[in-house]
Amino acid sequence: MIKSVMVLSFLLLFSSSLNAHELSTTYVSIGVDQEHKLDGEVKLDILDLKEVLNLDLDLDGQLTWGEIESSTNRVQAYVSSGMSLIMGDSPCALNFDANIALQELNGVSYLVLPFTSQCDDLSTLRISYSLLFEAAANHKAIFRVQLEQEEHVFIMDDKNTQHSINLDLNESSIFFTFMTFIYQGIFHILIGLDHILFLFTLLLTVCLYREKGEWKGIESSRTIIKKTLWIVTSFTLAHSITLSGTALGLIPTMGSWIEVVIAASILFNVVNNIFPFIHKLSLITFVFGLIHGMGFAGALSELGLSDQHQLLSVVAFNLGVELGQIAILLLLLPILLKLRKNKHYCWYGVQFLSVVVGGLAVYWILDRW
């Protein structure tokens, strides 16, 4: 019992040093015409660039537009050295426009660098990217390549594509887009500590029942599995509704307060574990699952939805979230099934782990307010 609780506690304490969503994103869009001319732009997080290239020239802690403009050549050289387009063995030179700009996306300021290029043949295009990985945890680059009516969307990160990809522009992009968004759905749930802890605090008591003011282990594994399926199904159904509705524009976005409510949902579960007053957990799960779905939709909006494959991207991302959720369940449930038979876990373990998570939830509420 002690070893199992220590494993769970270590994971929580290690994770508490991380933000719930510590992401950095670069956006690259490329349009290709029939004469093999490329028009595109790169959008780079200005704070990441500041760290990599020391853009704060006067070291006063403030980054001004004048400092950014005077560093334009350095930024363009940095992008040229870390991003390349290659046709066969011949590189397609990037020609940057002198007119740079700032743009805000999802509350983050991006430096926009327009560019053009010319390639001899674009049947197969090799794209390499290695920018900003040294500056930001979980950095990724989202690429969109538009060739006539076909749009190719793919994502490069430290774990997925080794910073390069061969793109056959004559092939359909449906399967590639589908697999890309499945991967991102899995990735998001696994780094989304707040979503994981919401499920974790629900599952802490899934193997227990309340009798005379005390938690006691449920004997029947079948009953536990049935109870777990009700909880997970409620969460899945609820967040699928709001994730899909928000991403497709059927439900309005609710702004940054969603992140506060997500943290509050964890604290609600913690209080209910220590002072139980609601025993039908599937109902709680459904209500808060609607909120978590809006949080998932926010993450999906950062990836950007392809106009051509919008519904496909939403379905794939949602499926990825479910696969990640199943992986978490398969990891936690065997441990909790074993712990239910230990009276010390029933008396103290639930309360201890709930307090640890509750402290992190309070921190998130205050930080996101």
KAUR-V349002 format. One record per residue. N is the residue number from 0. D_CENTER is the distance of its C-alpha to the mean C-alpha in Angstrom with 1 decimal. Layout:
((N;D_CENTER) (N;D_CENTER))
This chain:
((0;32.8) (1;32.5) (2;30.7) (3;28.1) (4;27.6) (5;27.4) (6;24.6) (7;22.5) (8;23.5) (9;22.6) (10;19.1) (11;18.7) (12;20.5) (13;18.7) (14;15.3) (15;16.8) (16;17.2) (17;13.5) (18;11.5) (19;9.2) (20;6.4) (21;8.3) (22;7.2) (23;10.0) (24;10.6) (25;14.0) (26;15.2) (27;18.3) (28;20.4) (29;23.7) (30;26.5) (31;29.3) (32;32.8) (33;35.7) (34;37.3) (35;34.3) (36;33.5) (37;29.9) (38;28.7) (39;25.3) (40;23.3) (41;20.8) (42;18.7) (43;17.9) (44;16.6) (45;20.0) (46;19.3) (47;18.0) (48;21.1) (49;23.2) (50;22.5) (51;23.1) (52;26.1) (53;27.6) (54;27.9) (55;29.3) (56;32.8) (57;34.9) (58;32.6) (59;32.8) (60;29.1) (61;28.8) (62;27.6) (63;29.9) (64;30.1) (65;33.3) (66;31.6) (67;28.9) (68;31.7) (69;33.9) (70;31.1) (71;30.4) (72;32.3) (73;30.4) (74;27.0) (75;28.2) (76;29.7) (77;26.5) (78;24.6) (79;27.5) (80;27.5) (81;23.8) (82;23.3) (83;26.0) (84;27.0) (85;29.6) (86;31.9) (87;33.8) (88;34.9) (89;35.2) (90;32.5) (91;31.9) (92;32.5) (93;30.2) (94;32.3) (95;30.6) (96;31.9) (97;33.2) (98;31.8) (99;28.4) (100;26.6) (101;23.9) (102;21.4) (103;19.0) (104;15.6) (105;13.3) (106;15.6) (107;15.4) (108;18.6) (109;18.7) (110;21.9) (111;22.8) (112;25.0) (113;26.9) (114;28.4) (115;30.7) (116;31.8) (117;34.3) (118;34.1) (119;37.1) (120;35.3) (121;31.8) (122;32.1) (123;29.7) (124;27.5) (125;26.0) (126;23.2) (127;22.4) (128;20.0) (129;19.9) (130;19.2) (131;17.5) (132;16.3) (133;18.9) (134;17.8) (135;14.2) (136;12.0) (137;9.2) (138;10.7) (139;10.4) (140;12.9) (141;12.9) (142;16.5) (143;18.6) (144;22.1) (145;24.6) (146;27.9) (147;30.2) (148;28.7) (149;26.0) (150;22.5) (151;20.5) (152;16.8) (153;15.0) (154;12.4) (155;13.6) (156;12.1) (157;14.0) (158;13.6) (159;14.1) (160;16.9) (161;18.9) (162;18.6) (163;20.9) (164;21.4) (165;24.5) (166;24.3) (167;27.2) (168;27.6) (169;30.2) (170;28.1) (171;26.1) (172;22.3) (173;21.6) (174;20.9) (175;18.9) (176;16.6) (177;16.4) (178;15.5) (179;12.9) (180;10.9) (181;11.7) (182;10.3) (183;6.9) (184;7.1) (185;8.4) (186;6.1) (187;3.2) (188;6.5) (189;8.0) (190;6.4) (191;6.3) (192;10.0) (193;11.3) (194;10.6) (195;12.2) (196;15.0) (197;15.8) (198;16.5) (199;18.2) (200;20.5) (201;21.5) (202;22.3) (203;24.4) (204;27.3) (205;26.8) (206;29.6) (207;31.8) (208;34.2) (209;36.0) (210;39.7) (211;42.0) (212;39.3) (213;37.8) (214;35.0) (215;36.4) (216;35.0) (217;35.1) (218;37.4) (219;36.4) (220;33.3) (221;33.5) (222;33.2) (223;30.1) (224;28.4) (225;29.5) (226;28.2) (227;24.8) (228;24.6) (229;25.4) (230;22.6) (231;19.9) (232;21.4) (233;21.5) (234;17.8) (235;17.0) (236;19.5) (237;18.6) (238;14.8) (239;15.7) (240;18.3) (241;16.4) (242;13.2) (243;15.8) (244;18.2) (245;16.0) (246;14.4) (247;18.0) (248;19.6) (249;21.6) (250;20.2) (251;20.1) (252;17.1) (253;17.9) (254;16.7) (255;15.4) (256;17.6) (257;15.1) (258;13.2) (259;16.8) (260;17.6) (261;14.6) (262;16.0) (263;19.5) (264;18.8) (265;18.3) (266;21.5) (267;23.3) (268;22.8) (269;24.0) (270;27.1) (271;27.7) (272;27.7) (273;30.3) (274;32.3) (275;31.8) (276;32.7) (277;30.6) (278;31.0) (279;29.6) (280;26.0) (281;25.0) (282;25.9) (283;23.8) (284;20.8) (285;21.3) (286;21.7) (287;18.6) (288;16.7) (289;17.4) (290;15.8) (291;12.6) (292;12.5) (293;12.7) (294;9.7) (295;7.7) (296;9.9) (297;9.0) (298;5.4) (299;7.7) (300;10.2) (301;8.6) (302;8.9) (303;12.3) (304;14.3) (305;17.4) (306;20.5) (307;22.1) (308;19.6) (309;17.9) (310;18.6) (311;17.9) (312;14.4) (313;13.8) (314;15.6) (315;13.9) (316;10.3) (317;11.9) (318;13.8) (319;11.0) (320;9.7) (321;13.5) (322;14.0) (323;11.6) (324;13.3) (325;16.6) (326;16.1) (327;15.5) (328;18.6) (329;20.7) (330;20.1) (331;21.0) (332;23.7) (333;26.3) (334;26.3) (335;26.7) (336;29.4) (337;31.3) (338;31.0) (339;32.4) (340;35.8) (341;35.9) (342;37.5) (343;36.1) (344;32.6) (345;33.7) (346;35.5) (347;33.4) (348;30.2) (349;28.4) (350;29.5) (351;28.5) (352;25.0) (353;24.5) (354;25.9) (355;23.5) (356;20.4) (357;22.3) (358;22.8) (359;19.1) (360;18.6) (361;21.5) (362;20.1) (363;16.9) (364;19.1) (365;21.4) (366;18.8) (367;17.1) (368;20.5))
